[in-house]
């Protein structure tokens, strides 16, 4: 049985569009809230946390609904098409509201955009395992992750090229470029991936029913449960640190370092590209020294880079080196942390433990924009990197307490499997 690479790339088009949107959202929306509507950092942080709050409810809801429906075009495709279409329309209202200075229109459109993205994010992610035989999902997941990275890089390039000068540039060309990409990606997906037909074909070829009842599981031993608690705390802590930086970086770079015209996107692009090219070396490294040690190396490198960045009062070219290391470090953490949680789970409970992982990561992303935003507004912008240092150090300490989930992965059949985070 071999993976259909072309089909997997086409399935990944939806994830590419999702990642392009979120890259743009995290970088541009805070600037609009600050520069156009003159909102304080705490309120801006609260608004930026809204997507994660909505995700806690919308992702499981629409993911579950897409499991239950059956239409002529499939289970996931109706959500993907409807969500993308609505997101495109409401996305273009955001720069209109920005140019008019209408906060009410902006907040209303933003809520509808987030609702639209929540409508199809889970179904889009579920499409790959739906249409990929189980033994081949590791390679499939690698390709999907690469597609998402391409979307993130595209958004950063568009920010660099299309964001004009001044504190209140016209963002309409940027938003249009992201919206058109989303429409194009999903159109290609719909025209090339007949979901229902492929689902039936794969079921017939593999002989595996579409749904299997989960196996019964026993209670985790106390020491294993303790490791699970500590790794989930670690997930929350390093997300609190990392998400604070990514959410506030565009404002920090503009306010503290004086970068304009989307210049802050260069650092983020370096980090993204570094993460992409790091997956294979990280896969080799974790296979030799184990997941826990690789994660600890990643957290230590993150802490060191945050600490060094806190001393810079203006932009310097060496920051690109630090952000390259940040990209490598974050990839080292992400590649290995999720498999450790799944490793701890009992047979048949992988979905439940996946829920644990995302509950802690998204809850952290709800808390940190508000908490870090309060410090930015009421103390100083210079608190951003020290804030990240504190929580990274705490993540390192809790990760030291983890004693389970560190089985070394088997040798991969191909280098693509080194990208996989869903063993």
matplotlib code that plots the C-alpha trace (Angstrom):
import matplotlib.pyplot as plt

x = [0.0, 1.5, 0.5, -1.1, 1.1, -0.8, -4.1, -2.7, -1.3, -4.7, -6.4, -3.8, -5.1, -7.7, -5.1, -2.8, -5.6, -6.3, -2.7, -2.4, -5.4, -4.2, -0.7, -2.3, -4.8, -2.1, 0.0, -2.4, -5.5, -3.6, -2.1, -5.5, -7.0, -4.1, -3.5, -6.9, -9.2, -6.6, -7.6, -5.4, -3.2, -5.4, -8.6, -6.6, -5.3, -8.8, -10.1, -7.1, -8.0, -11.6, -10.6, -9.2, -12.3, -14.6, -12.4, -12.9, -16.6, -16.7, -14.0, -15.5, -19.0, -18.6, -16.1, -18.8, -21.5, -19.4, -19.0, -22.8, -24.0, -24.0, -24.5, -24.0, -20.6, -19.5, -19.3, -16.6, -17.0, -20.2, -18.6, -15.4, -17.3, -19.7, -17.1, -14.6, -17.3, -18.6, -15.0, -14.1, -17.1, -16.7, -12.9, -13.2, -15.4, -12.5, -10.4, -13.6, -14.3, -10.7, -10.7, -14.0, -12.9, -16.0, -15.2, -18.7, -18.5, -15.0, -15.9, -19.0, -17.2, -14.3, -16.8, -18.4, -15.0, -14.0, -17.3, -16.8, -13.3, -14.5, -17.2, -14.7, -11.4, -12.1, -13.8, -10.8, -8.3, -10.4, -10.4, -6.8, -7.3, -10.7, -9.2, -5.9, -5.5, -4.3, -0.8, -0.1, -1.3, 2.1, 3.4, 0.1, 0.4, 3.9, 2.6, -0.3, 2.1, 4.2, 1.2, 0.3, 3.8, 3.5, 0.3, 2.1, 5.0, 2.6, 0.8, 4.1, 5.3, 2.0, 2.3, 5.8, 4.7, 1.2, 1.3, 1.8, 3.6, 2.3, 0.5, -2.8, -2.1, -4.8, -5.0, -7.6, -5.0, -3.6, -6.9, -8.0, -4.9, -5.6, -9.3, -8.6, -6.0, -8.6, -11.2, -8.6, -7.4, -10.9, -12.0, -9.1, -9.9, -13.6, -12.8, -10.2, -11.2, -14.6, -14.8, -17.7, -16.4, -12.9, -14.2, -16.1, -13.1, -10.6, -13.1, -13.4, -9.6, -8.6, -11.6, -11.8, -15.2, -15.5, -16.1, -14.8, -16.0, -13.2, -11.7, -12.4, -9.6, -8.5, -7.5, -4.0, -1.5, -0.9, 2.7, 1.7, -1.1, 1.4, 3.5, 0.5, -0.4, 3.2, 3.4, 0.0, 1.2, 4.3, 2.2, 0.2, 3.3, 5.3, 2.2, 1.7, 5.3, 5.4, 1.9, 2.5, 5.5, 3.7, 0.6, 2.3, 5.4, 4.1, 3.2, 6.4, 8.6, 6.8, 6.8, 10.1, 12.3, 10.7, 10.1, 7.5, 5.9, 5.5, 9.2, 8.5, 7.4, 11.0, 11.8, 8.6, 9.4, 12.9, 11.3, 8.8, 11.3, 13.7, 10.9, 10.2, 13.8, 14.2, 11.7, 14.0, 17.0, 14.7, 13.2, 16.7, 17.7, 14.7, 15.1, 18.6, 18.3, 14.5, 11.5, 11.9, 15.5, 14.7, 11.9, 14.1, 16.7, 14.0, 12.6, 16.1, 16.9, 13.6, 14.4, 17.9, 16.6, 13.8, 16.4, 18.8, 15.9, 14.9, 18.2, 17.7, 16.3, 16.3, 16.3, 19.5, 20.2, 21.3, 17.6, 17.1, 19.6, 17.6, 14.3, 15.9, 16.8, 13.3, 11.8, 14.1, 13.3, 9.5, 9.6, 11.6, 8.8, 5.8, 7.1, 7.6, 5.1, 1.9, 3.3, 4.3, 0.7, -0.6, 2.1, 0.6, -2.9, -4.4, -5.7, -8.9, -8.4, -6.2, -9.0, -9.6, -6.0, -5.7, -8.6, -6.5, -3.6, -5.6, -7.6, -4.4, -2.8, -5.8, -6.6, -3.1, -3.7, -6.8, -5.0, -1.7, -2.9, -4.9, -2.2, 0.7, -1.4, -2.1, 1.7, 2.4, -0.2, 0.3, 4.0, 6.0, 6.3, 9.7, 8.0, 7.2, 10.3, 11.0, 7.4, 8.2, 11.4, 9.6, 7.0, 9.6, 11.7, 8.6, 7.9, 11.4, 10.9, 7.6, 9.0, 11.8, 9.1, 7.7, 8.7, 6.5, 5.7, 9.4, 9.7, 12.0, 10.3, 11.1, 13.3, 11.3, 10.8, 11.2, 12.3, 8.8, 7.8, 10.1, 7.6, 4.8, 3.4, 0.5, 2.0]
y = [0.0, 3.4, 6.9, 8.9, 12.0, 14.0, 13.4, 14.2, 17.5, 18.4, 17.5, 19.8, 22.8, 23.5, 23.5, 25.7, 28.3, 28.0, 28.6, 31.6, 33.2, 32.7, 34.0, 37.2, 37.4, 37.2, 39.9, 42.4, 42.5, 43.7, 46.6, 47.6, 47.5, 49.6, 52.1, 52.6, 52.2, 53.2, 50.3, 49.5, 46.5, 44.7, 45.1, 44.2, 41.1, 40.1, 40.5, 38.5, 35.7, 35.5, 33.1, 30.6, 31.0, 30.3, 27.4, 25.7, 25.4, 25.5, 23.0, 20.0, 21.0, 21.3, 18.4, 16.2, 17.5, 16.7, 13.1, 12.6, 14.1, 12.5, 14.5, 13.9, 15.7, 14.1, 14.7, 17.4, 19.2, 21.1, 22.6, 23.5, 25.1, 27.1, 28.1, 29.3, 31.3, 33.0, 33.7, 35.4, 37.7, 38.8, 39.0, 41.8, 43.7, 44.1, 46.5, 48.4, 48.9, 49.8, 52.5, 53.9, 53.8, 51.9, 49.8, 48.3, 47.1, 45.8, 43.8, 42.4, 41.3, 39.9, 37.8, 36.5, 35.7, 33.7, 31.9, 31.0, 29.7, 27.6, 26.2, 24.4, 24.1, 20.7, 19.2, 20.3, 18.8, 15.6, 15.2, 13.8, 10.8, 10.2, 9.7, 8.2, 4.5, 4.3, 2.9, 5.8, 8.7, 9.5, 10.4, 12.1, 14.2, 15.3, 16.6, 18.4, 20.1, 21.2, 22.6, 24.6, 26.0, 27.1, 29.0, 30.7, 31.8, 33.1, 35.3, 36.7, 37.5, 39.3, 41.3, 42.4, 43.3, 44.8, 46.6, 50.3, 52.9, 54.9, 53.8, 53.3, 51.7, 50.4, 46.7, 45.9, 44.5, 42.2, 40.9, 40.4, 38.4, 36.1, 35.7, 34.9, 32.3, 30.7, 30.6, 29.2, 26.5, 25.2, 25.4, 23.2, 20.9, 20.6, 20.0, 17.4, 15.5, 13.7, 13.0, 10.5, 8.5, 8.3, 7.4, 4.4, 3.5, 3.5, 1.5, -1.1, -1.3, -1.6, -3.5, -1.2, 0.2, 4.0, 3.9, 1.5, 1.4, 2.4, -0.2, -0.2, 1.2, 1.0, 3.7, 5.1, 4.1, 7.0, 7.6, 7.6, 10.0, 12.2, 12.4, 13.2, 16.1, 17.5, 17.3, 19.0, 21.7, 22.0, 22.4, 25.2, 27.0, 27.0, 28.1, 30.9, 32.1, 31.5, 32.8, 36.0, 36.7, 35.8, 37.7, 40.9, 40.8, 43.1, 45.8, 45.2, 45.5, 48.6, 50.4, 49.3, 48.6, 51.1, 48.7, 49.9, 48.8, 45.2, 44.9, 42.7, 39.9, 39.2, 37.8, 35.7, 34.4, 33.4, 31.5, 29.8, 28.7, 27.5, 25.3, 23.8, 22.8, 21.6, 18.7, 16.1, 16.8, 16.9, 13.5, 12.1, 13.7, 12.6, 9.1, 9.0, 10.9, 10.6, 12.9, 14.3, 15.4, 16.9, 18.9, 20.1, 21.3, 23.1, 24.8, 25.8, 27.4, 29.3, 30.6, 31.7, 33.5, 35.3, 36.4, 37.7, 39.5, 41.3, 43.3, 44.7, 48.3, 48.6, 46.1, 44.5, 41.9, 39.3, 39.1, 37.0, 34.4, 34.3, 33.8, 31.1, 29.3, 30.0, 28.3, 25.2, 25.1, 25.4, 22.6, 20.4, 21.0, 20.5, 17.4, 15.5, 16.8, 15.5, 12.0, 11.9, 12.6, 9.9, 7.5, 7.8, 7.1, 3.6, 1.8, 3.4, 6.6, 8.5, 10.9, 11.7, 12.4, 14.5, 16.5, 17.0, 18.3, 20.8, 21.9, 22.9, 24.5, 26.6, 27.5, 28.9, 30.9, 32.4, 33.5, 34.8, 37.6, 39.1, 38.7, 39.8, 42.6, 43.9, 44.1, 45.7, 48.4, 49.1, 48.4, 48.5, 46.9, 45.8, 43.2, 41.0, 38.9, 38.7, 37.4, 34.7, 33.8, 33.2, 30.9, 29.0, 28.4, 27.1, 24.8, 23.4, 22.7, 20.9, 18.9, 17.6, 15.9, 13.8, 10.2, 8.5, 8.8, 8.9, 5.7, 6.3, 6.1, 3.3, 4.0, 5.7, 4.1, 7.5, 11.0, 12.3, 10.4, 12.5, 15.3, 13.3, 14.5, 12.1, 8.7]
z = [0.0, -1.1, -0.2, -3.0, -2.8, -5.3, -3.6, -0.2, -1.5, -2.8, 0.5, 2.2, 0.2, 2.9, 5.6, 3.6, 3.4, 7.1, 8.1, 5.7, 7.4, 11.0, 10.1, 8.8, 11.7, 14.4, 12.8, 11.4, 13.6, 16.7, 14.7, 13.5, 17.0, 18.3, 15.5, 14.0, 17.0, 19.7, 22.0, 25.1, 25.1, 27.6, 25.5, 22.4, 24.1, 25.1, 21.5, 20.2, 22.7, 21.3, 18.5, 21.1, 23.3, 20.3, 19.2, 22.6, 21.7, 17.9, 16.9, 18.8, 17.9, 14.1, 14.1, 15.7, 13.4, 10.4, 11.7, 11.7, 8.5, 5.0, 1.9, -1.9, -1.6, 1.6, 5.3, 5.5, 2.2, 3.0, 6.1, 4.2, 1.3, 3.5, 6.0, 3.3, 1.4, 4.6, 5.8, 2.4, 2.5, 6.2, 5.8, 3.2, 5.6, 8.0, 5.9, 5.0, 8.7, 9.3, 6.6, 7.8, 11.5, 12.5, 15.5, 15.7, 12.1, 12.7, 15.8, 14.2, 11.1, 13.1, 15.1, 11.9, 10.4, 13.5, 13.4, 9.8, 10.4, 13.3, 11.0, 8.8, 10.6, 12.3, 9.2, 7.0, 9.4, 9.6, 5.8, 5.6, 8.0, 6.4, 3.0, 4.0, 5.1, 8.7, 7.9, 5.7, 7.9, 9.2, 5.7, 5.0, 8.1, 7.0, 3.7, 5.4, 7.8, 4.9, 3.1, 6.2, 6.4, 2.8, 3.7, 6.6, 4.4, 1.7, 4.3, 5.6, 2.0, 1.3, 4.5, 3.5, -0.1, 0.4, 3.8, 3.0, 5.1, 8.0, 11.2, 9.4, 5.9, 3.6, 4.4, 1.7, -0.8, 1.9, 3.0, -0.6, -1.3, 1.6, 0.8, -2.9, -1.8, 0.5, -2.4, -4.9, -2.5, -1.6, -5.2, -6.2, -3.3, -4.3, -8.0, -7.5, -4.4, -4.6, -0.9, -0.8, -3.8, -2.3, 1.1, -0.3, -2.4, 0.5, 2.7, 0.0, -0.6, 3.0, 4.3, 7.3, 8.3, 8.5, 12.2, 14.8, 18.4, 20.8, 23.0, 26.7, 28.8, 32.4, 34.7, 34.3, 37.0, 39.5, 38.3, 34.6, 35.4, 37.2, 34.0, 32.0, 34.3, 34.1, 30.3, 29.9, 32.2, 30.2, 27.0, 28.6, 29.9, 26.7, 24.7, 27.2, 26.4, 22.7, 21.9, 23.8, 21.5, 18.3, 19.1, 20.3, 18.1, 15.3, 17.9, 19.8, 16.7, 15.6, 19.0, 20.5, 17.5, 15.1, 12.3, 9.7, 6.4, 7.6, 8.3, 11.4, 9.0, 8.1, 11.6, 11.6, 8.1, 9.2, 12.1, 9.9, 7.3, 10.0, 11.5, 8.1, 7.4, 11.0, 11.0, 9.4, 11.7, 14.7, 13.7, 13.6, 16.9, 18.8, 17.4, 19.0, 22.3, 22.9, 22.8, 26.3, 25.8, 22.4, 24.0, 26.8, 24.3, 22.4, 25.6, 26.7, 23.3, 23.3, 26.8, 25.7, 22.6, 24.5, 27.1, 24.4, 22.6, 25.8, 25.8, 22.3, 22.2, 18.4, 15.6, 14.6, 11.9, 14.5, 15.5, 12.4, 13.9, 17.1, 15.3, 13.2, 16.5, 17.8, 14.7, 15.2, 19.0, 18.5, 15.9, 18.4, 21.0, 18.7, 16.9, 20.1, 22.7, 21.1, 20.5, 24.2, 25.3, 22.8, 24.0, 27.6, 26.4, 26.5, 23.4, 22.1, 24.1, 21.5, 20.7, 24.3, 25.0, 21.8, 23.4, 26.5, 24.5, 22.6, 25.6, 27.4, 24.4, 23.5, 27.1, 27.3, 24.2, 25.7, 28.9, 27.5, 25.2, 28.1, 30.7, 28.5, 27.0, 30.5, 31.2, 27.8, 28.5, 32.2, 32.7, 29.5, 26.0, 27.2, 29.5, 26.5, 26.3, 30.0, 30.4, 27.8, 29.6, 32.9, 31.5, 29.4, 32.5, 34.2, 31.2, 31.5, 35.2, 34.7, 31.7, 33.9, 36.0, 33.1, 33.4, 30.8, 27.1, 26.0, 24.0, 21.1, 17.8, 15.4, 12.4, 9.7, 6.3, 4.6, 5.6, 5.2, 8.3, 10.4, 10.0, 11.7, 15.0, 15.2, 15.7]

ax = plt.figure().add_subplot(projection="3d")
ax.plot(x, y, z, "-o")
ax.set_aspect("equal")
plt.show()
